[in-house]
Amino acid sequence: QVKLVESGGGLVQPGGSLRLSCAASGIMFRAYTMAWYRQAPGKQRELVASISADHMTNYADSVKGRFTISRDNAEKTGYLQMNSLKPEDTAVYYCKADQTYGRGVYWGQGTQVTVSS
């Protein structure tokens, strides 16, 4: 059974930092692109950042220079380091695993990030 479990969300003040984790099981993690998406109330889910199997990264313009995506294939875990958080970063954050050479696509259950003073 495939599972992606996010953790690390919470309430943080503007300017603060959080580190999200996405622990994967049931898949050959190193063969998947990992991505973080977010969805704010009343808005569509949007891509925040992605990291390919060979560690190529991509970021939404709104988070460039503030967020860093990484992965640890040995631990089967993806990470999203979020610095200089803004109220507009408030959303539910989801991780996604996308099989590089195949059709496997899996989502986590999401973790809430709230940026507020």
C-alpha positions in Angstrom: 0.0 0.0 0.0 1.3 3.4 -1.0 1.3 6.1 1.6 2.6 9.7 1.7 2.4 11.3 5.1 3.1 15.0 5.5 4.1 16.6 8.8 5.6 19.8 10.1 2.7 22.2 9.5 1.5 24.6 12.1 1.0 28.2 13.1 3.9 30.6 12.6 4.3 34.4 12.7 5.1 36.4 9.5 8.8 36.2 8.8 9.1 32.8 10.6 10.1 29.4 9.2 8.7 25.9 9.0 10.0 22.7 7.6 7.5 20.3 6.0 8.3 16.6 5.6 6.7 14.0 3.4 7.5 10.4 4.3 6.8 7.8 1.6 6.2 4.1 1.8 5.2 1.4 -0.7 7.0 3.0 -3.6 10.5 3.0 -5.1 11.0 6.6 -3.9 14.1 7.4 -5.9 12.1 6.7 -9.2 9.6 9.5 -8.5 9.5 13.2 -8.9 8.4 14.8 -5.6 6.4 17.9 -5.5 4.7 20.2 -3.0 1.3 21.8 -3.8 -0.8 24.1 -1.7 -4.4 25.1 -1.6 -5.8 28.2 0.1 -9.5 28.5 1.0 -11.5 29.4 -2.2 -8.5 29.0 -4.5 -7.2 26.3 -6.8 -4.4 23.9 -5.8 -1.1 25.3 -7.1 2.4 23.9 -7.5 4.8 25.3 -5.0 8.0 23.3 -5.8 9.2 20.1 -7.3 12.3 18.0 -7.3 13.0 15.3 -9.9 14.6 11.9 -9.4 17.9 13.5 -10.4 17.4 16.4 -8.1 16.4 19.1 -10.6 14.3 21.6 -8.8 11.6 24.0 -9.9 9.8 26.7 -7.9 6.8 28.9 -8.2 7.8 32.5 -8.6 6.0 33.4 -5.4 8.3 31.3 -3.3 11.6 31.6 -5.1 14.4 32.6 -2.7 12.3 31.8 0.3 11.5 28.0 0.0 13.8 25.1 -0.6 12.8 21.7 -1.7 15.0 18.7 -1.0 14.8 14.9 -0.8 16.5 12.1 1.0 16.2 8.9 -1.1 17.6 6.7 1.6 15.0 7.9 4.1 12.3 8.0 1.4 11.4 11.5 2.6 10.9 14.8 0.8 11.2 18.2 2.5 10.1 21.8 2.0 12.0 24.4 4.0 10.0 27.5 4.2 11.6 30.8 5.3 10.4 34.4 5.5 6.8 33.2 5.6 4.0 35.6 4.6 0.3 35.5 5.4 -0.4 34.7 1.8 1.5 31.4 2.3 -1.3 30.2 4.5 -2.8 27.0 2.9 -3.0 23.3 3.2 0.2 21.9 1.8 0.2 18.6 0.0 3.0 16.4 -1.3 2.8 14.5 -4.5 4.8 11.6 -5.9 4.9 11.3 -9.7 6.5 8.2 -11.2 9.2 9.2 -13.7 8.8 6.3 -16.1 5.3 5.1 -15.4 1.8 6.3 -14.4 1.9 6.1 -10.7 0.7 9.3 -9.1 0.1 9.6 -5.3 -0.9 12.4 -2.9 -0.6 12.9 0.8 -3.4 14.0 3.0 -2.1 17.5 3.5 -0.8 19.6 6.4 -2.1 23.0 7.4 0.3 26.0 7.4 -1.1 29.2 8.9 1.0 32.4 8.9 -0.5 35.0 11.2 0.4 37.4 13.9 
